[in-house]
Amino acid sequence: MIMNPLRLQDISLYELATNAEAVPLLQVSPTIFKSMVATLIDVVIERQIKATLWLKLPRGEAWHSEFDRFSAASAQSVYVLGDKPPTAQSIVSLDLEMRLRREYFLLVQSPQFTALVLANRLRTSRLPAELPDSGEEELERKHPLTAIATCDRAVIDRVVGGLAQMIAGTEAEADLQTVSESIDPAIVSDWLAKQIQRQEEIWHSSMISRRQAEAVAQLRQENTTLLKSLRHKDDFLKTLGQELRTPLTTMKTALSLLSSPTLKPPQRQRYMHMLTQAIDRQTSVITSVLDLVQLEDVTDQPPQPLRLADVVPGVVSTYQPLAQEKGVMLAYTIPEELPPVACLNPWLRQIVINLLHNGIKFTAAGGQVWVKARQQEEFIELEVSDTGVGIPPTDLHRIFDRFYSVRQSSEDSGAGLGLSIVQQLIDRCGGSISVKSKPAEGSAFKVLLPIYAASPTA
């Protein structure tokens, strides 16, 4: 055989197949290329074609099963360029000094059917030396391929010519055949149908795997949320126990002191006041906990259009006597033309009540408490401000925590659940709350509630 001056190490079956004329190229993953090879073998096995097979496949255990199928085929001979699995006894390995780099193929040669599946692994900017943990097998498994699948005689003739140069001088040279003159169209149709079916199976399997992965991710997220919720409930119960125990201890101490026979009237009055405060605190904690439980158990209800002018004035008038008794000026400014917000009436009333109650409680005589509202783009801003004792900057980020109370006044600080309830109600309305405060200067709570947008009618 006359050798082509082209050096063996420069031979590329992929270039021989694609350079002479336009050949349809497919951008495929290694998984798809494996299915192309497997489909061609299916045709050979099922139709019992007496063929000679020539191949070079990627390394790795994933391809070993294909070698086993080559051995089971009714092929006359199977030649592999490169290594083969130790179990593939009937396959002849052509241990050539030069092997095709980045190229893989399967060539089927028989009198009635000749076909070629060939792929080229695209060059990458990163060399294996730059990937210390990834060898050639890992690169072959992950990198994309450009592939062709053809029965075209002219294309296969060029590939056979290149292959002949590579195996020249070996015993396998005598088995390399020319392309058959005629190809059974029924076999080609069967090959195409099997490839389409296999692609559909891969797509379906991929969809199932993707859905399973999404379901697993969702379950993990739900599990994380559930564990976080359980931890919060555990913390809540521990804190609740402490909050209920404190006034009980105070009541027990006051009752013990009141039973003394030598108790003087001023002392008795002081202990009675201590007992009354402890009972009030206990009642406040229990009431707030019940409100919180009721809030968490309430079913989702659609928001209703609600005007602040229909709610705020009534709440303010209810607290006017308390403010006058403390010597605190209480006022509000709620424009009638403000659009309605998306909230439930009981929730909005509870928000205003809690913020107004705190403002009056922590404002000394001569101070002021205002309630104002205005439109801010697609929200209504409700502001409750006071000139009270204020909140230290270090405590601002914790004021919405359950049972957390930082502001000091001559009165009992309460259960520490009011602002936590306010925040949850605002969240349910789709709004937000922020606070600005300085010690001895007062605080300003700003609530943003979304403007009600009626759903379009069908």
C-alpha positions, 0 to 999 in steps of 0.5 A, spaced: 500 500 500 502 506 498 503 511 504 500 518 504 505 523 505 501 525 511 504 523 517 500 518 521 500 522 527 497 528 523 491 523 521 484 526 523 478 521 521 474 527 523 477 532 518 477 527 513 470 526 513 468 533 514 473 537 510 471 535 502 464 537 502 459 540 507 457 534 512 451 535 517 454 536 524 451 535 531 453 538 537 452 533 542 454 531 549 458 525 551 451 522 553 448 523 546 454 520 543 453 514 547 446 513 545 448 514 537 453 508 538 448 504 542 443 505 537 447 503 531 449 496 535 442 495 536 441 495 529 447 490 528 445 485 533 437 485 532 438 484 524 444 479 525 448 483 520 455 480 519 459 486 519 466 488 521 466 493 526 472 498 527 471 503 533 475 507 538 471 510 544 472 514 550 475 511 556 471 509 563 467 504 566 460 507 563 463 504 556 464 497 558 457 495 557 458 497 550 464 493 549 460 487 552 455 488 547 460 488 541 462 481 543 455 479 543 454 482 536 454 477 530 460 481 527 465 477 524 471 481 527 471 487 532 477 492 532 478 497 537 484 502 536 486 503 543 485 500 550 479 495 551 476 492 557 480 485 560 473 482 559 472 483 552 476 477 550 473 477 542 475 484 541 482 485 537 486 491 540 490 495 535 496 497 540 498 503 535 503 508 537 499 513 534 492 514 537 487 518 535 486 524 539 480 527 541 476 523 536 472 517 537 468 513 532 464 506 530 464 504 523 460 498 521 462 495 514 457 489 511 455 487 504 448 490 505 449 496 510 455 500 512 454 506 517 459 511 521 458 515 527 464 519 529 465 525 534 470 530 535 472 533 542 472 540 542 479 543 544 478 547 550 483 553 553 484 549 559 489 543 558 489 537 563 495 540 566 491 545 569 486 541 572 490 537 577 484 533 579 481 531 572 485 526 568 483 524 560 477 520 562 474 526 566 475 530 560 472 525 555 466 525 560 464 532 561 467 536 554 462 537 549 463 533 542 461 535 535 459 529 531 456 526 525 452 520 523 452 518 516 451 512 511 454 517 505 459 513 501 463 518 499 464 520 506 466 513 509 470 512 503 475 518 506 475 515 513 476 508 510 482 511 507 485 514 513 484 508 517 487 504 512 494 508 513 493 507 520 493 500 520 497 499 515 502 493 516 497 490 521 493 483 521 487 487 521 489 490 514 486 485 510 479 486 514 478 493 512 473 493 506 471 498 501 464 501 502 458 497 499 455 499 493 448 498 495 445 499 502 438 497 505 434 503 506 430 498 511 436 498 515 437 505 515 430 507 516 430 502 522 437 506 525 433 512 524 427 510 528 431 507 534 435 513 534 429 518 535 426 513 540 432 513 544 433 520 544 426 521 546 427 516 552 433 520 554 429 526 554 424 523 558 429 520 563 432 527 563 425 530 565 424 525 570 431 527 573 430 534 573 423 534 576 426 529 582 432 534 583 427 540 584 423 536 588 429 534 593 431 541 593 424 543 595 423 538 600 430 540 603 428 547 603 421 545 606 425 541 611 430 547 613 424 551 614 420 546 618 426 545 623 427 553 623 420 553 625 421 548 631 427 551 633 423 558 634 417 554 637 422 551 642 425 558 644 418 561 644 416 556 649 422 557 653 422 564 654 414 564 655 416 559 661 420 564 664 416 570 662 410 567 666 415 565 672 417 572 673 410 575 675 409 568 679 415 569 683 413 576 685 406 575 687 409 569 691 414 574 695 408 579 696 403 574 699 409 572 703 410 579 706 403 581 706 402 575 711 407 578 716 403 580 723 408 586 724 407 589 717 405 597 717 400 600 713 405 603 708 409 597 707 402 593 706 400 598 701 407 597 697 406 590 697 399 590 694 402 595 689 407 590 687 402 584 687 397 588 683 403 589 678 405 582 677 398 580 676 397 585 671 404 583 667 401 576 668 395 578 665 398 581 659 403 576 657 397 571 657 393 575 653 398 577 648 400 569 647 393 568 646 393 574 641 399 571 637 396 564 637 390 566 634 394 570 629 398 564 627 392 560 627 388 564 622 386 562 615 389 566 609 383 571 608 383 575 601 385 583 603 379 588 603 379 595 601 380 599 607 381 606 608 385 609 614 380 614 615 375 609 617 379 606 622 385 611 625 380 616 628 376 611 632 382 608 635 385 615 637 379 617 640 379 611 645 386 612 647 384 620 648 382 619 656 389 615 657 393 620 654 390 626 657 390 622 664 398 622 663 398 629 660 400 627 653 398 631 647 395 626 642 393 628 635 392 625 628 392 627 621 389 622 616 387 625 609 380 623 607 382 622 600 388 617 601 386 611 597 384 604 601 390 599 603 389 592 602 388 589 609 383 586 614 380 591 619 381 587 625 389 587 623 389 594 621 386 596 628 391 591 632 397 595 628 394 602 630 392 600 637 399 597 639 403 602 636 399 608 639 399 604 646 407 604 646 407 611 644 403 613 650 406 609 655 413 611 654 412 618 653 412 622 659 407 628 661 408 634 657 410 630 651 406 629 644 404 623 640 402 623 633 399 619 628 400 621 620 398 618 614 400 620 606 401 616 600 408 613 598 407 611 590 404 604 591 404 604 598 400 608 604 405 610 609 402 610 616 407 614 622 406 613 629 411 618 633 412 620 640 417 624 644 418 619 649 424 616 652 427 613 645 430 606 644 438 605 644 441 604 637 444 597 640 437 595 641 433 597 635 434 591 631 431 587 636 425 590 638 421 586 634 423 579 637 418 576 642 418 578 649 424 583 648 422 590 651 428 595 652 424 602 653 424 604 660 418 608 663 415 609 670 410 603 668 411 596 667 414 594 660 409 589 658 409 582 655 414 584 650 410 581 644 406 587 642 411 589 636 412 582 634 404 581 633 405 588 629 410 586 625 406 579 623 400 583 621 404 587 617 407 582 613 400 578 612 398 585 609 404 585 604 407 591 608 413 593 612 415 597 618 421 601 620 423 605 626 428 611 627 429 613 635 434 616 639 434 616 647 431 621 650 428 624 644 423 619 642 421 614 636 418 614 630 415 607 627 413 608 619 408 602 616 408 601 609 401 598 607 400 596 599 394 600 596 389 596 594 388 594 587 382 590 585 382 584 581 380 585 574 374 582 572 373 576 567 
